[in-house]
Amino acid sequence: MAKTKAVAAAPLSALTRPGLRKNGKQWHAQKSAFRPKAGQTSYEKRTQERKAMAAMKAKEKEMKDEKDDERQRRIQAIKDKRAAKEEKERYEKMAEKMHRKRVERLKRREKRNKLLKS
């Protein structure tokens, strides 16, 4: 009975450990057989992957657009605030030289001109 256990254990260890290579380059990784059709997938699987990729790309684009819109909105708010500040400073400088009522009249006239131009 002891012989059968030893014989049964030998093929098992031979399967797990291949032994020495014929060319003597044991430091190289073992190569597997070349099978050109091994990595192919079915048409249905490829179409599902393409649909998933397209959905992911659309979601990414939507998120990027939202982020860019928010950024542009902030930039526009800053520009509007600066323009209002400059205009206010200009009117204050005019008010130093002219009468207050005349400055208000000029403001109204400029607003009408802006509305006509736009």
C-alpha positions, 0 to 999 in steps of 0.5 A: 500500500505504501507503494501506491501512495508514492506512485500517486504522489509523483504524477501530481508533483510532476504536473505542478512543477514542469522541471528543467527547460531543454534550452537551459534558460530556467530564468525565463517565464514559461510560454504558453501555446499560441492560440490566435482565436483565444482572445476573441469575444462574441459579437453580442458581447462587443456590442454591449461593451460599445453601448456601455462605453458610449453611455459612459462617454456621454455621461462624462461629456455631460459632466464636463459641460456642466462643470464648464458652464458653471465655470463660465457663469462664475467668470461672467459674474466676475466680469459683470461685477468689474464692469459695474464697479468701473462704471460706478467709479466713472460716474463718481468722477463725473459727479466731482466735476458736474452737478448731481442731476446732470450726471443722473441725466447722462446715466439715463441717456447712456442706458437708453443708448445701450438698449438701442445698440443691443 
